[in-house]
Every structure is written in structure tokens, then in C-alpha cells.
Amino acid sequence: MMSKVVPNQLKSLSVPLIKEKKNKNEKIVMVTAYDYPSANIGDESGVDIILVGDSLGMVIQGNEDTLSVTLSEIIYHTKMVSKAVRRALVVADMPFLSYHTGVKEAIKNCGMCIKEGRAQAVKLEGGRKRADLIKRIVDSEIPVMGHIGLTPQSIHKLGGFKVQGKDKSSADRLIEDAVALEKADVFSIVLECIPAEVSEIITKEVKVPTIGIGSGPYCDGQVLVFHDLLGISDDPLPRFVKKYKNLRKEITEGISSFANEVKKGTFPKDENCYHIVDTLNKESAK
Ligand code: KIV
């Protein structure tokens, strides 16, 4: 069957092209986005992957962790993001409990992010213990991005948001996790809060690209949360975040200026108003 090529559906960066970037030594850039305008801006800025992260639970919903995010919320946000993106690959982040209760349910839930959300791939947290499940999901034609190290959905087990793999045995487990994910056919692996030396070993060990956050410079790519890198939130940020802009300041100044002008009566000015046309004016004056 010939495929109908609708530009908005055929994003230019596919899963195989992302994988190829590792062989070509091209760094991969990923940012999160949760809505149409941020996804559109991210895409136009030339990023390779837009992740509809479950970090939306913290960044958008104001929760202290990601655990309450639901599948329908991820699908809702993914729909907005995928409508806005023309070039980047859109990845939906599978929320806590959407892939933990059985293979069938996991495949169905991941599939819904593709079918309804229009993402091109999903991301799942966990290494060796999720490898068999991930293989089944990939075999259902759903590309999977892995995620190891500090996996925020496991914070209660990990005892908080802590750097992982700092000693030899836990570093060895992380390397095994990455190898297991590669065997399960993931197309890339997020390494979160892992010592730079360990992510360097993992990046050399596996053929699929690694995308780091708080994991040093040797990864094949880097990811940051949209609101963190643009300085939108006022929460203290971890040391691995670089604030490239202080949008919070800019936005606050913009809204304060609007408020001051409204209070002083200097907004709106004539140029911001509509007027009735002369003839109508005369007619209505009769
Ligand atoms: O949810 C998220 O934003 C993430 C990234 C930090 C990798 O998982």
C-alpha cells in the first residue's frame, strides 16, 4: 500500500536516524516539552528529540515527584506536542504503574501513546528487570528508549533523588543494565545522575546512543528539562542543570509592566483599539 505523505505526520528524524548519529559521532540533543508552544519552539531550535517527560508531574503540576502522573495525562500532553513538532522525534514517557502490571497491559499502554498521542517512541525506566518486557514492546513495533541510573519512579526504593553508581559494585550493575537494554533492542538509553566515568564506560560498551542528564560529557547526547534550562521555575536546581536564560525574570517583568500600565490607565492606547468607521458614525448619529 502506498503511504500518504502528510508533512506533519512524517517527522524528519526517525528512530533509525537517531541511532545512526552515534556512528556518525553526532551529539544528540533532547529537551522536554509538555504543550504545543514549547514543543514548537524546541523543534524550531533544532533539537533532535522532544520528550514528553513524566517530569510534567513536578514542572507543570507542581508535585514533589513524578509518581502521580497518569497515562491519560501523558497522552493528553503528547497529543499537543506531536501536533507542534515537524522535525524532531517525539518520545512519550511511560508513567509509574503504566508498564509494571503485566506485558499485555504494558504493550497496550505504550501503544496508546503512539496511537492516540502520536508519539514515535516511548521511554521506560529500569534496566535488567525490565529488559524482557521491553523486548516484547519493541516486538510490538513500538520503539523504546531505556532509562537507568536515578530513575525517579523508584525514589522510594532508592531513598530519594540520589546519584547512582558511585561505587564499583553499583557501577557494574549499571553497566549490566545498559547491556541488557541494548540486547532488548532499545534505540537509546537515558543515563540519569551517574558519575561521568561510569557513563563513559557505558557509552563505549553499548552500540546504541546514550543520552545523559547529570551524567557528564561522554554520553552520546544530553537532555535537559525545558523549564530548567530556560530558568522558568524558581525552585533550586541541581548542579547538572545549566540555566541558559532567566525567563522567569523576563516574564515577571513583562507581566508587571502590563499590570502597571493597566493600573495607570496607559494601556490600551489608541493603536490597540478598534473604532467604528466614519460613515457608520454618521449613520448612528442620525
Ligand atoms: O521525565 C523526564 O523529563 C525525564 C528526563 C529528565 C530524562 O525522564
Residues whose N, C-alpha, C, O or C-beta is under 5 A from the ligand:
A	BS01	KIV	T32 G53 D54 S55 D93 V190 I213 V223
